[in-house]
């Protein structure tokens, strides 16, 4: 009862007629609580704990009941629809605090107040217990809805990973590697962090599709292209739980070994020896990583077969190409980490000797005289004990002459020196510099004439009249004994006093019964520092002595 109320114990009213007034609506604020107060307090507290404010409603405290209704409305507004993360902890704690305070407050008021009407405390307690199932059931339903929302969220994440794989599968691996990595992060998180979810149960199938997408070049037999993605797949067990990967963890080993073998063999003998273009990188990786694999056991036979094929090809139309392939095979075999493979380099080196010689000869026949000279000079320098060294040098000499005088390259120098009579050719040097004379014909060779002491350059008109004719001068000479036939000569002047003198070539026919002389000399350049035209006198046969020879 409010302050100032009076509880009339006698039971009579102010009218004096003896009528009994109605009982007060509230228990007195002082004095002992009305009968049945504990049961009423328990009922009000339980009804308020339901979050519906029913305890306050039965007590007639509608303002307080409205506060409970507002708190419940706020909770429902925040919680619905169900979110994967649930209700924020602060909101939930605040709501529970409101319910506890409402229960305590409702119990306090019910304990101190009498409730009017046909209000049965025992029935109210039972109703409160029953109604407590409402928030409890709501929590269960909400938990189920939240779990479903979480499942949908995880399924969406799974779908995002699938989309990344689909996008990456249409690009080269190096360009798509980042997308593949992000997709893998999604699958790994689902499998490892949410193992019981529906999305996690779908991860094994997605990983199979993932492996298929990454290894697509292998399925299409593009083995060189497949090496990088298969190597990437082989490293995944280092970052992803093997329980998530299952059988996929070991799957890349065999495809990677096959791809390394197929790619390496396809590049054997190719250009770029030592830089990966010859198959050595792939085959070396195969022998180091999978030494016991079936693919590794095929390496030595494959290289051996390729070497034999190229040795046979040396006799074909492209010996230079076969030689380069053979050279690459030998270099590759020597670098591989397997003794049975390393020893094959000796077979390649043995075939290489024939290949270099055959290549030089073929270059000469194809009128690639500069290349032939280089190839055969290197052959003679490298394989000094080979029986073809002398002929290689002769062809190199002929090639050098033919580079200036193409007629000298119409045929190869004879491999055997012809028999029969020999005619003498005496070459005198009237030049102030060393002269090397190369010649080819029925025989091929080279001679060097030392510089002529005291000799000078001539004018263009003086040369033919004065060269090699100074009385009492001892000109440096070379004497050649030549079989009859057509010859070609190249005069190579040295350095020093004639540093700017050009080489020149000429040709003649040596006939039986004659001796020959030739004189080489130097003429001055024009005042405009232009090379004068080369007009050497032909070597003329005479009985004795010879006539004037070539001039320069």
Number of C-alpha atoms within 10 A of each C-alpha: 16 11 8 8 11 10 12 12 6 7 12 13 13 9 7 7 8 10 11 12 11 8 13 17 15 18 23 20 14 9 8 10 16 17 13 14 22 17 19 31 25 24 29 32 29 30 30 30 27 23 28 24 30 26 33 27 18 20 20 14 15 15 12 17 23 15 17 24 16 15 21 19 14 13 17 13 10 16 17 13 13 20 19 17 10 19 18 12 9 8 15 15 12 13 18 14 12 19 23 17 15 26 26 19 19 31 26 18 22 29 22 23 23 23 22 13 8 6 12 13 19 14 13 21 20 13 14 22 16 13 20 17 12 14 15 12 12 11 12 12 13 20 16 13 18 21 18 17 18 18 18 16 15 21 18 13 18 21 16 16 23 21 14 20 24 17 13 22 20 11 11 13 22 10 11 17 17 13 19 22 14 15 24 22 15 19 26 20 17 24 23 14 11 15 14 11 18 15 23 24 15 15 22 19 10 20 20 13 15 24 17 14 19 23 25 18 21 20 12 10 13 14 22 19 18 24 22 19 22 26 16 14 20 17 13 16 16 9 10 18 14 14 13 21 19 13 11 18 19 15 15 18 17 15 19 26 26 20 27 29 28 20 24 25 21 15 21 26 29 20 16 12 20 14 10 17 18 25 29 28 20 24 30 23 18 25 21 14 14 18 16 11 15 13 21 22 14 12 23 18 13 14 22 17 10 18 27 14 13 25 22 12 18 23 14 12 11 14 25 22 15 26 26 19 24 31 24 27 29 28 21 27 29 19 17 21 16 17 12 12 20 17 14 21 23 13 16 28 17 13 21 22 15 18 27 22 26 22 25 28 25 17 22 26 16 11 17 17 26 17 18 28 27 14 22 28 20 18 23 20 12 12 12 12 9 13 10 16 19 14 19 26 20 26 29 29 26 32 32 23 28 25 20 18 18 15 13 25 25 12 12 18 22 15 15 9 11 13 7 9 12 18 17 16 20 18 22 24 26 34 31 22 24 21 25 17 22 21 25 26 25 18 20 23 17 15 16 18 22 20 21 21 14 10 19 18 19 20 14 18 9 11 19 21 11 13 24 23 13 11 6 6 13 13 22 18 19 17 13 17 13 23 21 20 13 15 20 22 25 25 23 17 26 22 13 12 14 17 10 12 19 14 16 20 19 22 20 15 14 23 17 14 13 18 21 25 24 22 25 23 26 24 20 17 17 11 7 6 8 9 14 12 9 14 12 17 16 16 21 18 22 13 10 10 12 18 17 23 23 25 23 27
